Amino acid sequence: MQKQRPKHLDLGKIRLPVPGIVSILHRISGVALFFALPLLIYLLAGSLSAAETFDSYHAVVAHPLMKLILIGFLWAFLHHVCAGVRFLFLDIHKGLELQTARATAKIVLAVSLSLTVILGAILW
């Protein structure tokens, strides 16, 4: 008996589990950090060169849109670290059970978002 397979997948109807979402966000945050690195190095180097350039860079970073972008990079960094620690534990075969994997994925999302809100509020 032959299985009836769909001819196409409706990606809007497919629902990823939380560990899958954390995994995809881990990859997205890694790519975002990779592409943000030149900007962050440029801002750091420019701010350290002279007092006048520090003031101009400080004005750029103080703009609300730039602050939101930097908070987005902060979330990417925090999520990447938290998910990376989770994946290290998975690599040594800790937390592979379904319920544990789901719980740790939810913890990663909660911790990374909480730390982003806390640090973002302090730095804003």
Jmol script that loads the backbone (N, CA, C; Angstrom):
load data "model"
ATOM      1  N   MET A   1       0.840  -1.181   0.000  1.00  0.00           N
ATOM      2  CA  MET A   1       0.000   0.000   0.000  1.00  0.00           C
ATOM      3  C   MET A   1       0.887   1.246   0.000  1.00  0.00           C
ATOM      4  N   GLN A   2       0.575   2.150  -0.862  1.00  0.00           N
ATOM      5  CA  GLN A   2       1.385   3.341  -1.017  1.00  0.00           C
ATOM      6  C   GLN A   2       0.807   4.480  -0.181  1.00  0.00           C
ATOM      7  N   LYS A   3       1.725   5.218   0.491  1.00  0.00           N
ATOM      8  CA  LYS A   3       1.288   6.355   1.308  1.00  0.00           C
ATOM      9  C   LYS A   3       0.910   7.532   0.423  1.00  0.00           C
ATOM     10  N   GLN A   4      -0.104   8.251   0.862  1.00  0.00           N
ATOM     11  CA  GLN A   4      -0.491   9.469   0.181  1.00  0.00           C
ATOM     12  C   GLN A   4       0.317  10.619   0.775  1.00  0.00           C
ATOM     13  N   ARG A   5       1.210  11.151   0.013  1.00  0.00           N
ATOM     14  CA  ARG A   5       2.036  12.259   0.481  1.00  0.00           C
ATOM     15  C   ARG A   5       1.543  13.551  -0.176  1.00  0.00           C
ATOM     16  N   PRO A   6       1.666  14.649   0.574  1.00  0.00           N
ATOM     17  CA  PRO A   6       1.245  15.923  -0.032  1.00  0.00           C
ATOM     18  C   PRO A   6       2.204  16.332  -1.139  1.00  0.00           C
ATOM     19  N   LYS A   7       1.664  17.013  -2.127  1.00  0.00           N
ATOM     20  CA  LYS A   7       2.489  17.467  -3.230  1.00  0.00           C
ATOM     21  C   LYS A   7       3.307  18.698  -2.842  1.00  0.00           C
ATOM     22  N   HIS A   8       2.829  19.437  -1.880  1.00  0.00           N
ATOM     23  CA  HIS A   8       3.577  20.593  -1.383  1.00  0.00           C
ATOM     24  C   HIS A   8       3.311  20.727   0.121  1.00  0.00           C
ATOM     25  N   LEU A   9       4.246  21.356   0.795  1.00  0.00           N
ATOM     26  CA  LEU A   9       4.089  21.593   2.226  1.00  0.00           C
ATOM     27  C   LEU A   9       3.590  23.011   2.437  1.00  0.00           C
ATOM     28  N   ASP A  10       2.544  23.138   3.211  1.00  0.00           N
ATOM     29  CA  ASP A  10       2.033  24.451   3.556  1.00  0.00           C
ATOM     30  C   ASP A  10       2.775  24.909   4.811  1.00  0.00           C
ATOM     31  N   LEU A  11       3.815  25.713   4.609  1.00  0.00           N
ATOM     32  CA  LEU A  11       4.664  26.120   5.722  1.00  0.00           C
ATOM     33  C   LEU A  11       3.924  26.967   6.751  1.00  0.00           C
ATOM     34  N   GLY A  12       2.836  27.568   6.362  1.00  0.00           N
ATOM     35  CA  GLY A  12       2.051  28.340   7.315  1.00  0.00           C
ATOM     36  C   GLY A  12       1.318  27.479   8.322  1.00  0.00           C
ATOM     37  N   LYS A  13       1.055  26.227   7.954  1.00  0.00           N
ATOM     38  CA  LYS A  13       0.331  25.323   8.847  1.00  0.00           C
ATOM     39  C   LYS A  13       1.259  24.468   9.703  1.00  0.00           C
ATOM     40  N   ILE A  14       2.518  24.367   9.309  1.00  0.00           N
ATOM     41  CA  ILE A  14       3.468  23.565  10.083  1.00  0.00           C
ATOM     42  C   ILE A  14       3.872  24.350  11.321  1.00  0.00           C
ATOM     43  N   ARG A  15       3.775  23.717  12.472  1.00  0.00           N
ATOM     44  CA  ARG A  15       4.091  24.381  13.736  1.00  0.00           C
ATOM     45  C   ARG A  15       5.328  23.718  14.334  1.00  0.00           C
ATOM     46  N   LEU A  16       6.399  24.500  14.465  1.00  0.00           N
ATOM     47  CA  LEU A  16       7.626  23.981  15.042  1.00  0.00           C
ATOM     48  C   LEU A  16       7.500  23.869  16.552  1.00  0.00           C
ATOM     49  N   PRO A  17       8.112  22.858  17.153  1.00  0.00           N
ATOM     50  CA  PRO A  17       8.156  22.815  18.617  1.00  0.00           C
ATOM     51  C   PRO A  17       9.135  23.876  19.130  1.00  0.00           C
ATOM     52  N   VAL A  18       9.040  24.165  20.405  1.00  0.00           N
ATOM     53  CA  VAL A  18       9.877  25.211  21.006  1.00  0.00           C
ATOM     54  C   VAL A  18      11.369  24.927  20.809  1.00  0.00           C
ATOM     55  N   PRO A  19      11.857  23.684  20.981  1.00  0.00           N
ATOM     56  CA  PRO A  19      13.285  23.459  20.725  1.00  0.00           C
ATOM     57  C   PRO A  19      13.699  23.775  19.277  1.00  0.00           C
ATOM     58  N   GLY A  20      12.811  23.549  18.328  1.00  0.00           N
ATOM     59  CA  GLY A  20      13.103  23.898  16.943  1.00  0.00           C
ATOM     60  C   GLY A  20      13.197  25.399  16.745  1.00  0.00           C
ATOM     61  N   ILE A  21      12.311  26.138  17.408  1.00  0.00           N
ATOM     62  CA  ILE A  21      12.348  27.598  17.329  1.00  0.00           C
ATOM     63  C   ILE A  21      13.642  28.128  17.937  1.00  0.00           C
ATOM     64  N   VAL A  22      14.041  27.564  19.094  1.00  0.00           N
ATOM     65  CA  VAL A  22      15.284  27.990  19.739  1.00  0.00           C
ATOM     66  C   VAL A  22      16.474  27.694  18.834  1.00  0.00           C
ATOM     67  N   SER A  23      16.448  26.555  18.173  1.00  0.00           N
ATOM     68  CA  SER A  23      17.541  26.197  17.273  1.00  0.00           C
ATOM     69  C   SER A  23      17.637  27.164  16.101  1.00  0.00           C
ATOM     70  N   ILE A  24      16.517  27.493  15.505  1.00  0.00           N
ATOM     71  CA  ILE A  24      16.518  28.425  14.380  1.00  0.00           C
ATOM     72  C   ILE A  24      16.946  29.822  14.835  1.00  0.00           C
ATOM     73  N   LEU A  25      16.462  30.257  15.999  1.00  0.00           N
ATOM     74  CA  LEU A  25      16.863  31.564  16.522  1.00  0.00           C
ATOM     75  C   LEU A  25      18.348  31.593  16.857  1.00  0.00           C
ATOM     76  N   HIS A  26      18.895  30.451  17.273  1.00  0.00           N
ATOM     77  CA  HIS A  26      20.329  30.365  17.546  1.00  0.00           C
ATOM     78  C   HIS A  26      21.125  30.622  16.270  1.00  0.00           C
ATOM     79  N   ARG A  27      20.672  30.041  15.187  1.00  0.00           N
ATOM     80  CA  ARG A  27      21.361  30.262  13.906  1.00  0.00           C
ATOM     81  C   ARG A  27      21.191  31.702  13.430  1.00  0.00           C
ATOM     82  N   ILE A  28      19.985  32.237  13.556  1.00  0.00           N
ATOM     83  CA  ILE A  28      19.735  33.621  13.134  1.00  0.00           C
ATOM     84  C   ILE A  28      20.563  34.595  13.962  1.00  0.00           C
ATOM     85  N   SER A  29      20.630  34.350  15.277  1.00  0.00           N
ATOM     86  CA  SER A  29      21.406  35.251  16.132  1.00  0.00           C
ATOM     87  C   SER A  29      22.896  35.156  15.808  1.00  0.00           C
ATOM     88  N   GLY A  30      23.376  33.977  15.457  1.00  0.00           N
ATOM     89  CA  GLY A  30      24.774  33.840  15.063  1.00  0.00           C
ATOM     90  C   GLY A  30      25.088  34.612  13.796  1.00  0.00           C
ATOM     91  N   VAL A  31      24.203  34.542  12.822  1.00  0.00           N
ATOM     92  CA  VAL A  31      24.391  35.300  11.580  1.00  0.00           C
ATOM     93  C   VAL A  31      24.321  36.798  11.855  1.00  0.00           C
ATOM     94  N   ALA A  32      23.379  37.217  12.688  1.00  0.00           N
ATOM     95  CA  ALA A  32      23.255  38.643  13.024  1.00  0.00           C
ATOM     96  C   ALA A  32      24.518  39.143  13.727  1.00  0.00           C
ATOM     97  N   LEU A  33      25.050  38.348  14.633  1.00  0.00           N
ATOM     98  CA  LEU A  33      26.272  38.752  15.322  1.00  0.00           C
ATOM     99  C   LEU A  33      27.452  38.811  14.361  1.00  0.00           C
ATOM    100  N   PHE A  34      27.509  37.884  13.426  1.00  0.00           N
ATOM    101  CA  PHE A  34      28.594  37.883  12.441  1.00  0.00           C
ATOM    102  C   PHE A  34      28.564  39.158  11.610  1.00  0.00           C
ATOM    103  N   PHE A  35      27.377  39.552  11.150  1.00  0.00           N
ATOM    104  CA  PHE A  35      27.280  40.746  10.319  1.00  0.00           C
ATOM    105  C   PHE A  35      27.350  42.029  11.136  1.00  0.00           C
ATOM    106  N   ALA A  36      27.062  41.970  12.436  1.00  0.00           N
ATOM    107  CA  ALA A  36      27.130  43.156  13.284  1.00  0.00           C
ATOM    108  C   ALA A  36      28.543  43.446  13.750  1.00  0.00           C
ATOM    109  N   LEU A  37      29.398  42.450  13.709  1.00  0.00           N
ATOM    110  CA  LEU A  37      30.752  42.613  14.227  1.00  0.00           C
ATOM    111  C   LEU A  37      31.520  43.763  13.571  1.00  0.00           C
ATOM    112  N   PRO A  38      31.515  43.929  12.253  1.00  0.00           N
ATOM    113  CA  PRO A  38      32.232  45.084  11.676  1.00  0.00           C
ATOM    114  C   PRO A  38      31.690  46.429  12.168  1.00  0.00           C
ATOM    115  N   LEU A  39      30.374  46.550  12.299  1.00  0.00           N
ATOM    116  CA  LEU A  39      29.787  47.794  12.800  1.00  0.00           C
ATOM    117  C   LEU A  39      30.227  48.063  14.230  1.00  0.00           C
ATOM    118  N   LEU A  40      30.178  47.050  15.064  1.00  0.00           N
ATOM    119  CA  LEU A  40      30.550  47.238  16.462  1.00  0.00           C
ATOM    120  C   LEU A  40      32.038  47.545  16.616  1.00  0.00           C
ATOM    121  N   ILE A  41      32.872  46.907  15.819  1.00  0.00           N
ATOM    122  CA  ILE A  41      34.306  47.202  15.860  1.00  0.00           C
ATOM    123  C   ILE A  41      34.569  48.619  15.352  1.00  0.00           C
ATOM    124  N   TYR A  42      33.855  49.029  14.309  1.00  0.00           N
ATOM    125  CA  TYR A  42      33.993  50.387  13.790  1.00  0.00           C
ATOM    126  C   TYR A  42      33.594  51.419  14.849  1.00  0.00           C
ATOM    127  N   LEU A  43      32.476  51.189  15.540  1.00  0.00           N
ATOM    128  CA  LEU A  43      32.049  52.109  16.587  1.00  0.00           C
ATOM    129  C   LEU A  43      33.051  52.150  17.733  1.00  0.00           C
ATOM    130  N   LEU A  44      33.567  50.995  18.118  1.00  0.00           N
ATOM    131  CA  LEU A  44      34.539  50.953  19.207  1.00  0.00           C
ATOM    132  C   LEU A  44      35.835  51.652  18.815  1.00  0.00           C
ATOM    133  N   ALA A  45      36.349  51.359  17.643  1.00  0.00           N
ATOM    134  CA  ALA A  45      37.602  51.978  17.203  1.00  0.00           C
ATOM    135  C   ALA A  45      37.452  53.487  17.050  1.00  0.00           C
ATOM    136  N   GLY A  46      36.338  53.920  16.505  1.00  0.00           N
ATOM    137  CA  GLY A  46      36.111  55.353  16.343  1.00  0.00           C
ATOM    138  C   GLY A  46      35.943  56.075  17.660  1.00  0.00           C
ATOM    139  N   SER A  47      35.335  55.417  18.621  1.00  0.00           N
ATOM    140  CA  SER A  47      35.126  56.070  19.908  1.00  0.00           C
ATOM    141  C   SER A  47      36.410  56.134  20.735  1.00  0.00           C
ATOM    142  N   LEU A  48      37.380  55.281  20.425  1.00  0.00           N
ATOM    143  CA  LEU A  48      38.626  55.281  21.179  1.00  0.00           C
ATOM    144  C   LEU A  48      39.713  56.146  20.562  1.00  0.00           C
ATOM    145  N   SER A  49      39.485  56.682  19.365  1.00  0.00           N
ATOM    146  CA  SER A  49      40.551  57.391  18.666  1.00  0.00           C
ATOM    147  C   SER A  49      40.820  58.781  19.240  1.00  0.00           C
ATOM    148  N   ALA A  50      39.778  59.568  19.516  1.00  0.00           N
ATOM    149  CA  ALA A  50      39.967  60.926  20.046  1.00  0.00           C
ATOM    150  C   ALA A  50      38.708  61.347  20.785  1.00  0.00           C
ATOM    151  N   ALA A  51      38.839  62.375  21.610  1.00  0.00           N
ATOM    152  CA  ALA A  51      37.701  62.841  22.412  1.00  0.00           C
ATOM    153  C   ALA A  51      36.595  63.421  21.532  1.00  0.00           C
ATOM    154  N   GLU A  52      36.980  64.110  20.459  1.00  0.00           N
ATOM    155  CA  GLU A  52      35.972  64.719  19.579  1.00  0.00           C
ATOM    156  C   GLU A  52      35.167  63.641  18.850  1.00  0.00           C
ATOM    157  N   THR A  53      35.858  62.612  18.379  1.00  0.00           N
ATOM    158  CA  THR A  53      35.134  61.544  17.693  1.00  0.00           C
ATOM    159  C   THR A  53      34.280  60.750  18.675  1.00  0.00           C
ATOM    160  N   PHE A  54      34.723  60.648  19.922  1.00  0.00           N
ATOM    161  CA  PHE A  54      33.896  59.973  20.921  1.00  0.00           C
ATOM    162  C   PHE A  54      32.569  60.695  21.079  1.00  0.00           C
ATOM    163  N   ASP A  55      32.607  62.018  21.128  1.00  0.00           N
ATOM    164  CA  ASP A  55      31.368  62.783  21.267  1.00  0.00           C
ATOM    165  C   ASP A  55      30.447  62.585  20.068  1.00  0.00           C
ATOM    166  N   SER A  56      31.006  62.539  18.874  1.00  0.00           N
ATOM    167  CA  SER A  56      30.166  62.338  17.690  1.00  0.00           C
ATOM    168  C   SER A  56      29.598  60.914  17.657  1.00  0.00           C
ATOM    169  N   TYR A  57      30.399  59.931  18.033  1.00  0.00           N
ATOM    170  CA  TYR A  57      29.903  58.560  18.081  1.00  0.00           C
ATOM    171  C   TYR A  57      28.873  58.395  19.194  1.00  0.00           C
ATOM    172  N   HIS A  58      29.085  59.099  20.290  1.00  0.00           N
ATOM    173  CA  HIS A  58      28.116  59.035  21.382  1.00  0.00           C
ATOM    174  C   HIS A  58      26.766  59.598  20.941  1.00  0.00           C
ATOM    175  N   ALA A  59      26.797  60.645  20.137  1.00  0.00           N
ATOM    176  CA  ALA A  59      25.555  61.219  19.612  1.00  0.00           C
ATOM    177  C   ALA A  59      24.851  60.227  18.691  1.00  0.00           C
ATOM    178  N   VAL A  60      25.615  59.508  17.895  1.00  0.00           N
ATOM    179  CA  VAL A  60      25.019  58.511  16.992  1.00  0.00           C
ATOM    180  C   VAL A  60      24.386  57.384  17.791  1.00  0.00           C
ATOM    181  N   VAL A  61      25.098  56.885  18.782  1.00  0.00           N
ATOM    182  CA  VAL A  61      24.605  55.764  19.576  1.00  0.00           C
ATOM    183  C   VAL A  61      23.441  56.187  20.475  1.00  0.00           C
ATOM    184  N   ALA A  62      23.356  57.465  20.808  1.00  0.00           N
ATOM    185  CA  ALA A  62      22.269  57.944  21.660  1.00  0.00           C
ATOM    186  C   ALA A  62      20.946  58.076  20.911  1.00  0.00           C
ATOM    187  N   HIS A  63      20.965  57.991  19.596  1.00  0.00           N
ATOM    188  CA  HIS A  63      19.735  58.082  18.810  1.00  0.00           C
ATOM    189  C   HIS A  63      18.849  56.871  19.134  1.00  0.00           C
ATOM    190  N   PRO A  64      17.527  57.079  19.323  1.00  0.00           N
ATOM    191  CA  PRO A  64      16.652  55.972  19.714  1.00  0.00           C
ATOM    192  C   PRO A  64      16.634  54.796  18.738  1.00  0.00           C
ATOM    193  N   LEU A  65      16.714  55.058  17.440  1.00  0.00           N
ATOM    194  CA  LEU A  65      16.722  53.967  16.470  1.00  0.00           C
ATOM    195  C   LEU A  65      17.996  53.125  16.616  1.00  0.00           C
ATOM    196  N   MET A  66      19.119  53.808  16.809  1.00  0.00           N
ATOM    197  CA  MET A  66      20.383  53.084  17.002  1.00  0.00           C
ATOM    198  C   MET A  66      20.350  52.291  18.306  1.00  0.00           C
ATOM    199  N   LYS A  67      19.714  52.843  19.333  1.00  0.00           N
ATOM    200  CA  LYS A  67      19.588  52.109  20.592  1.00  0.00           C
ATOM    201  C   LYS A  67      18.779  50.830  20.400  1.00  0.00           C
ATOM    202  N   LEU A  68      17.707  50.910  19.620  1.00  0.00           N
ATOM    203  CA  LEU A  68      16.910  49.711  19.353  1.00  0.00           C
ATOM    204  C   LEU A  68      17.715  48.665  18.584  1.00  0.00           C
ATOM    205  N   ILE A  69      18.517  49.124  17.625  1.00  0.00           N
ATOM    206  CA  ILE A  69      19.363  48.200  16.876  1.00  0.00           C
ATOM    207  C   ILE A  69      20.372  47.537  17.804  1.00  0.00           C
ATOM    208  N   LEU A  70      20.985  48.320  18.675  1.00  0.00           N
ATOM    209  CA  LEU A  70      21.963  47.766  19.605  1.00  0.00           C
ATOM    210  C   LEU A  70      21.316  46.832  20.626  1.00  0.00           C
ATOM    211  N   ILE A  71      20.086  47.121  21.032  1.00  0.00           N
ATOM    212  CA  ILE A  71      19.376  46.202  21.924  1.00  0.00           C
ATOM    213  C   ILE A  71      19.048  44.908  21.183  1.00  0.00           C
ATOM    214  N   GLY A  72      18.749  45.009  19.896  1.00  0.00           N
ATOM    215  CA  GLY A  72      18.555  43.798  19.097  1.00  0.00           C
ATOM    216  C   GLY A  72      19.821  42.954  19.042  1.00  0.00           C
ATOM    217  N   PHE A  73      20.976  43.609  18.882  1.00  0.00           N
ATOM    218  CA  PHE A  73      22.244  42.881  18.908  1.00  0.00           C
ATOM    219  C   PHE A  73      22.518  42.303  20.289  1.00  0.00           C
ATOM    220  N   LEU A  74      22.109  43.027  21.329  1.00  0.00           N
ATOM    221  CA  LEU A  74      22.261  42.515  22.690  1.00  0.00           C
ATOM    222  C   LEU A  74      21.430  41.247  22.865  1.00  0.00           C
ATOM    223  N   TRP A  75      20.182  41.259  22.370  1.00  0.00           N
ATOM    224  CA  TRP A  75      19.373  40.041  22.442  1.00  0.00           C
ATOM    225  C   TRP A  75      20.028  38.907  21.663  1.00  0.00           C
ATOM    226  N   ALA A  76      20.550  39.209  20.473  1.00  0.00           N
ATOM    227  CA  ALA A  76      21.188  38.170  19.663  1.00  0.00           C
ATOM    228  C   ALA A  76      22.355  37.547  20.427  1.00  0.00           C
ATOM    229  N   PHE A  77      23.155  38.377  21.073  1.00  0.00           N
ATOM    230  CA  PHE A  77      24.290  37.861  21.838  1.00  0.00           C
ATOM    231  C   PHE A  77      23.817  37.012  23.009  1.00  0.00           C
ATOM    232  N   LEU A  78      22.859  37.514  23.779  1.00  0.00           N
ATOM    233  CA  LEU A  78      22.393  36.785  24.961  1.00  0.00           C
ATOM    234  C   LEU A  78      21.695  35.481  24.567  1.00  0.00           C
ATOM    235  N   HIS A  79      20.893  35.515  23.525  1.00  0.00           N
ATOM    236  CA  HIS A  79      20.232  34.289  23.086  1.00  0.00           C
ATOM    237  C   HIS A  79      21.260  33.290  22.569  1.00  0.00           C
ATOM    238  N   HIS A  80      22.233  33.762  21.829  1.00  0.00           N
ATOM    239  CA  HIS A  80      23.240  32.864  21.271  1.00  0.00           C
ATOM    240  C   HIS A  80      24.035  32.189  22.395  1.00  0.00           C
ATOM    241  N   VAL A  81      24.352  32.943  23.431  1.00  0.00           N
ATOM    242  CA  VAL A  81      25.092  32.366  24.566  1.00  0.00           C
ATOM    243  C   VAL A  81      24.232  31.351  25.306  1.00  0.00           C
ATOM    244  N   CYS A  82      23.007  31.731  25.643  1.00  0.00           N
ATOM    245  CA  CYS A  82      22.125  30.820  26.406  1.00  0.00           C
ATOM    246  C   CYS A  82      21.828  29.551  25.609  1.00  0.00           C
ATOM    247  N   ALA A  83      21.508  29.699  24.344  1.00  0.00           N
ATOM    248  CA  ALA A  83      21.227  28.519  23.522  1.00  0.00           C
ATOM    249  C   ALA A  83      22.495  27.694  23.304  1.00  0.00           C
ATOM    250  N   GLY A  84      23.630  28.363  23.208  1.00  0.00           N
ATOM    251  CA  GLY A  84      24.884  27.645  23.055  1.00  0.00           C
ATOM    252  C   GLY A  84      25.195  26.774  24.251  1.00  0.00           C
ATOM    253  N   VAL A  85      24.936  27.291  25.450  1.00  0.00           N
ATOM    254  CA  VAL A  85      25.128  26.489  26.664  1.00  0.00           C
ATOM    255  C   VAL A  85      24.173  25.297  26.655  1.00  0.00           C
ATOM    256  N   ARG A  86      22.947  25.525  26.245  1.00  0.00           N
ATOM    257  CA  ARG A  86      21.982  24.427  26.155  1.00  0.00           C
ATOM    258  C   ARG A  86      22.462  23.363  25.172  1.00  0.00           C
ATOM    259  N   PHE A  87      22.966  23.794  24.024  1.00  0.00           N
ATOM    260  CA  PHE A  87      23.441  22.834  23.027  1.00  0.00           C
ATOM    261  C   PHE A  87      24.689  22.093  23.499  1.00  0.00           C
ATOM    262  N   LEU A  88      25.517  22.745  24.304  1.00  0.00           N
ATOM    263  CA  LEU A  88      26.671  22.039  24.867  1.00  0.00           C
ATOM    264  C   LEU A  88      26.213  20.898  25.773  1.00  0.00           C
ATOM    265  N   PHE A  89      25.182  21.155  26.574  1.00  0.00           N
ATOM    266  CA  PHE A  89      24.643  20.083  27.415  1.00  0.00           C
ATOM    267  C   PHE A  89      24.021  18.975  26.565  1.00  0.00           C
ATOM    268  N   LEU A  90      23.350  19.349  25.489  1.00  0.00           N
ATOM    269  CA  LEU A  90      22.793  18.327  24.605  1.00  0.00           C
ATOM    270  C   LEU A  90      23.902  17.501  23.952  1.00  0.00           C
ATOM    271  N   ASP A  91      25.039  18.136  23.665  1.00  0.00           N
ATOM    272  CA  ASP A  91      26.162  17.414  23.058  1.00  0.00           C
ATOM    273  C   ASP A  91      26.756  16.365  23.993  1.00  0.00           C
ATOM    274  N   ILE A  92      26.662  16.599  25.307  1.00  0.00           N
ATOM    275  CA  ILE A  92      27.163  15.597  26.250  1.00  0.00           C
ATOM    276  C   ILE A  92      26.022  14.718  26.769  1.00  0.00           C
ATOM    277  N   HIS A  93      24.927  14.710  26.020  1.00  0.00           N
ATOM    278  CA  HIS A  93      23.776  13.836  26.260  1.00  0.00           C
ATOM    279  C   HIS A  93      23.078  14.106  27.590  1.00  0.00           C
ATOM    280  N   LYS A  94      22.994  15.368  27.970  1.00  0.00           N
ATOM    281  CA  LYS A  94      22.230  15.781  29.143  1.00  0.00           C
ATOM    282  C   LYS A  94      21.014  16.563  28.667  1.00  0.00           C
ATOM    283  N   GLY A  95      19.848  16.177  29.117  1.00  0.00           N
ATOM    284  CA  GLY A  95      18.629  16.884  28.745  1.00  0.00           C
ATOM    285  C   GLY A  95      18.058  16.471  27.413  1.00  0.00           C
ATOM    286  N   LEU A  96      18.290  15.250  27.004  1.00  0.00           N
ATOM    287  CA  LEU A  96      17.776  14.789  25.718  1.00  0.00           C
ATOM    288  C   LEU A  96      16.329  14.309  25.775  1.00  0.00           C
ATOM    289  N   GLU A  97      15.810  14.065  26.965  1.00  0.00           N
ATOM    290  CA  GLU A  97      14.426  13.607  27.081  1.00  0.00           C
ATOM    291  C   GLU A  97      13.497  14.701  26.566  1.00  0.00           C
ATOM    292  N   LEU A  98      12.373  14.303  26.040  1.00  0.00           N
ATOM    293  CA  LEU A  98      11.465  15.243  25.382  1.00  0.00           C
ATOM    294  C   LEU A  98      11.031  16.372  26.310  1.00  0.00           C
ATOM    295  N   GLN A  99      10.579  16.029  27.503  1.00  0.00           N
ATOM    296  CA  GLN A  99      10.102  17.065  28.427  1.00  0.00           C
ATOM    297  C   GLN A  99      11.231  17.987  28.868  1.00  0.00           C
ATOM    298  N   THR A 100      12.404  17.415  29.112  1.00  0.00           N
ATOM    299  CA  THR A 100      13.550  18.227  29.517  1.00  0.00           C
ATOM    300  C   THR A 100      13.991  19.145  28.385  1.00  0.00           C
ATOM    301  N   ALA A 101      14.010  18.628  27.164  1.00  0.00           N
ATOM    302  CA  ALA A 101      14.406  19.446  26.016  1.00  0.00           C
ATOM    303  C   ALA A 101      13.434  20.605  25.818  1.00  0.00           C
ATOM    304  N   ARG A 102      12.168  20.339  25.976  1.00  0.00           N
ATOM    305  CA  ARG A 102      11.180  21.423  25.844  1.00  0.00           C
ATOM    306  C   ARG A 102      11.324  22.443  26.966  1.00  0.00           C
ATOM    307  N   ALA A 103      11.547  21.958  28.184  1.00  0.00           N
ATOM    308  CA  ALA A 103      11.691  22.866  29.332  1.00  0.00           C
ATOM    309  C   ALA A 103      12.935  23.734  29.191  1.00  0.00           C
ATOM    310  N   THR A 104      14.049  23.140  28.778  1.00  0.00           N
ATOM    311  CA  THR A 104      15.268  23.941  28.640  1.00  0.00           C
ATOM    312  C   THR A 104      15.157  24.942  27.493  1.00  0.00           C
ATOM    313  N   ALA A 105      14.433  24.590  26.450  1.00  0.00           N
ATOM    314  CA  ALA A 105      14.216  25.541  25.360  1.00  0.00           C
ATOM    315  C   ALA A 105      13.399  26.737  25.841  1.00  0.00           C
ATOM    316  N   LYS A 106      12.366  26.463  26.627  1.00  0.00           N
ATOM    317  CA  LYS A 106      11.569  27.569  27.185  1.00  0.00           C
ATOM    318  C   LYS A 106      12.397  28.423  28.135  1.00  0.00           C
ATOM    319  N   ILE A 107      13.273  27.773  28.907  1.00  0.00           N
ATOM    320  CA  ILE A 107      14.143  28.513  29.825  1.00  0.00           C
ATOM    321  C   ILE A 107      15.094  29.412  29.042  1.00  0.00           C
ATOM    322  N   VAL A 108      15.646  28.911  27.943  1.00  0.00           N
ATOM    323  CA  VAL A 108      16.546  29.715  27.113  1.00  0.00           C
ATOM    324  C   VAL A 108      15.826  30.958  26.603  1.00  0.00           C
ATOM    325  N   LEU A 109      14.614  30.785  26.101  1.00  0.00           N
ATOM    326  CA  LEU A 109      13.852  31.949  25.614  1.00  0.00           C
ATOM    327  C   LEU A 109      13.566  32.932  26.740  1.00  0.00           C
ATOM    328  N   ALA A 110      13.135  32.426  27.884  1.00  0.00           N
ATOM    329  CA  ALA A 110      12.794  33.303  29.006  1.00  0.00           C
ATOM    330  C   ALA A 110      14.023  34.043  29.538  1.00  0.00           C
ATOM    331  N   VAL A 111      15.122  33.330  29.692  1.00  0.00           N
ATOM    332  CA  VAL A 111      16.328  33.956  30.250  1.00  0.00           C
ATOM    333  C   VAL A 111      16.901  34.985  29.282  1.00  0.00           C
ATOM    334  N   SER A 112      16.973  34.647  28.008  1.00  0.00           N
ATOM    335  CA  SER A 112      17.554  35.593  27.056  1.00  0.00           C
ATOM    336  C   SER A 112      16.690  36.851  26.923  1.00  0.00           C
ATOM    337  N   LEU A 113      15.383  36.682  26.900  1.00  0.00           N
ATOM    338  CA  LEU A 113      14.509  37.857  26.819  1.00  0.00           C
ATOM    339  C   LEU A 113      14.534  38.670  28.106  1.00  0.00           C
ATOM    340  N   SER A 114      14.552  37.995  29.250  1.00  0.00           N
ATOM    341  CA  SER A 114      14.608  38.703  30.533  1.00  0.00           C
ATOM    342  C   SER A 114      15.903  39.493  30.679  1.00  0.00           C
ATOM    343  N   LEU A 115      17.025  38.857  30.358  1.00  0.00           N
ATOM    344  CA  LEU A 115      18.306  39.566  30.442  1.00  0.00           C
ATOM    345  C   LEU A 115      18.363  40.731  29.468  1.00  0.00           C
ATOM    346  N   THR A 116      17.765  40.564  28.296  1.00  0.00           N
ATOM    347  CA  THR A 116      17.746  41.663  27.326  1.00  0.00           C
ATOM    348  C   THR A 116      16.933  42.833  27.857  1.00  0.00           C
ATOM    349  N   VAL A 117      15.788  42.548  28.463  1.00  0.00           N
ATOM    350  CA  VAL A 117      14.957  43.640  29.014  1.00  0.00           C
ATOM    351  C   VAL A 117      15.694  44.319  30.161  1.00  0.00           C
ATOM    352  N   ILE A 118      16.305  43.537  31.042  1.00  0.00           N
ATOM    353  CA  ILE A 118      16.993  44.118  32.201  1.00  0.00           C
ATOM    354  C   ILE A 118      18.186  44.962  31.746  1.00  0.00           C
ATOM    355  N   LEU A 119      19.057  44.387  30.922  1.00  0.00           N
ATOM    356  CA  LEU A 119      20.238  45.130  30.471  1.00  0.00           C
ATOM    357  C   LEU A 119      19.855  46.283  29.550  1.00  0.00           C
ATOM    358  N   GLY A 120      18.831  46.075  28.720  1.00  0.00           N
ATOM    359  CA  GLY A 120      18.366  47.154  27.857  1.00  0.00           C
ATOM    360  C   GLY A 120      17.831  48.332  28.654  1.00  0.00           C
ATOM    361  N   ALA A 121      17.107  48.045  29.746  1.00  0.00           N
ATOM    362  CA  ALA A 121      16.594  49.121  30.594  1.00  0.00           C
ATOM    363  C   ALA A 121      17.733  49.851  31.304  1.00  0.00           C
ATOM    364  N   ILE A 122      18.743  49.112  31.709  1.00  0.00           N
ATOM    365  CA  ILE A 122      19.889  49.748  32.384  1.00  0.00           C
ATOM    366  C   ILE A 122      20.668  50.608  31.407  1.00  0.00           C
ATOM    367  N   LEU A 123      20.868  50.110  30.198  1.00  0.00           N
ATOM    368  CA  LEU A 123      21.689  50.819  29.216  1.00  0.00           C
ATOM    369  C   LEU A 123      20.931  51.913  28.475  1.00  0.00           C
ATOM    370  N   TRP A 124      19.618  51.902  28.471  1.00  0.00           N
ATOM    371  CA  TRP A 124      18.851  52.888  27.722  1.00  0.00           C
ATOM    372  C   TRP A 124      19.077  54.250  28.343  1.00  0.00           C
TER     373      TRP A 124
END
end "model"
wireframe off; spacefill off
backbone 0.3
color backbone group
